């Protein structure tokens, strides 16, 4: 197994985001009228809208982004959706940048930086291949910058 030079795992832990997600989860539950029989209210028109907030809650509980850097490659795992590997030999450029606000967090497609994988913040590793570019967000700017400088020497 190749030696890991850098590893970072990020999760959506912003308090305001969880407030929104939990509110979406509670709204369908609060729609049930306590004066009526709960079983009579379990109709399709109430169950289906109740499933979406549960799916969103489960999604946010499982979402995480892990970045691993070795001498051979950069691996991004945006669980449960994406696993992307970038081999150093295929990269034209790699540098830590402040990419600013790009319209939100998550997997952002078609930005001026190409595809952006982030969880929060605006600092990331900008990499370019022959035909595409990507940004991988980080919360460990100094550590990432140090590893990249070491590898590019």
N, C-alpha and C positions, 0 to 999 in steps of 0.2 A: 504493500500500500504506500502510496506517495505521501510525503510529509506535507501536512497542512500548514501553510504560512499565515493564513488569515481565515477566520470563520466568524460570521455574525448571523444571528437569528433575530428577526424583528417580528413583532405582532402588533396588531391594532389595539393599542391600550389607551387611546385618548378618551378621557372621561366623557366629553361631550358626544363623541361618537357612540359610546355605549348607552348614553342617555337616550339617544335617538333610536337605537336598535331595540332597547328594552321597551320604549314607548310603543314602537310598532308591534311588539309582542303582546303588550297589555291591552291595546285597543280592542282586538277581537274578543278577548276574554271579558272585558267590561261591557260588551254589547249584549251579553246574555242578561235577560231580565230575571232578577232573582224571584219575582213573584210568580213566574210561570215555571212549569215543570221543565227542567233542563233537558230531559230526553225529547220533549216536544220541540225544542229549539234546535236540536242537532239535525237540521235540514241541510241539504246540499248548498243552498245559498248562503249558509253561515259557516259551513265547514271549509269550503274552498277558500274564501277570503282569509280564514284563520290559518291555513297552511303556509301561505307566503311569509308571514312574519316568523314562523318557526324555521322555515328554510333559511331565511336571512340570518336569524340568530345562530343556527348551526354553522352556517358558512363563516360568520365572523368568529365563532369559537375555534374553528379549524384553520382559518387563514393564517399563514405565516410565510415569511420570506427568509430563506437561508442563502447566504453567499459564502462560497468556499473558494479560496485561492491557493493554488499549488504552483510549483515551478512549471508545470505542464499546461495548466488551464485555469479558467475562471468558471465556476459553476453557480448558476442561480436556480434555486428551487422555490417557486412561488406556489406553495402547496395549497390546494390540490390541483392547480391548473397547468402550471408551466414548469418544465425542466429544460434549461438551456445551458449549453456548454460552449465556451469560447476558448479556443486553443491559442496560446500566445503566438505561435508561428503564423496564424492567420490574421493577426491584428495589425492594423496600420498605425493605430494610436491608442493610448490609454493614459488618462489623466483624471485626477480628482477635480471636480468643478462645483461651483454653486450655480445650479440650473434655474433657480427662482421658482415661482409658482407656475405650474403648467396645467392648471385647471382641476386639480384634485390629486388623490392618491390612489394607489392600486396599480393596475397595468394600464398605462396610457399609450395609446397608439397614435401614430402620425403627428407627433410633436416636432418642433424644430430640431430636437435632439434624436429623432427617430423614436424607437420604442423605449419607454421609461418604466422601470419596475421600482416602485417605492411604497413605503408604508407611512412615512411622515417626514417632514423636513424638506430641505432643498439642496442638500449636498449629496453628490454621488460620483461614481466612477463612470466617466464617459469613455466609451470604447468605439472604435471604428474598424470595420472590416473593409474589404474592397468595395462592397456595394451597399452596406447598411451601417447604421449606427445605433447605439443603445446607451442608456444610462441605468446604472444599478444604484439605488439609493443606499445611504449609510447613516448610521448614528455614531460611528466611530471614525470620524474624519482623520484624526491624527494618525491612528494606527493604520488605516487604509493607505493614507498618503505615504507613510514610511515603507510599507510593504511594496507598493508600486514603484517608488524610487529605487528601492533595493533591487527589484526584478529588472528594471529597465537599464541598470548600469551595465 
